[in-house]
């Protein structure tokens, strides 16, 4: 999907934002399988980092759409 959007002329910020969202969601789900220490609200450090990256990705995608 990312290659297709890039070849279609999508903005770099949009492609990067989508990449961050997709990989962070997948990583977030994988972290439920792993056995790591829960640190806050029942989530691991990696899951909290993924949530932050999803927020950054959403910001990049939304800022591209406004242009």
PyMOL commands that set and color helices and strands:
alter all, ss='L'
color gray80, all
select helices_A, chain A and resi 2-7+12-33+45-65
alter helices_A, ss='H'
color red, helices_A
deselect
rebuild
show_as cartoon
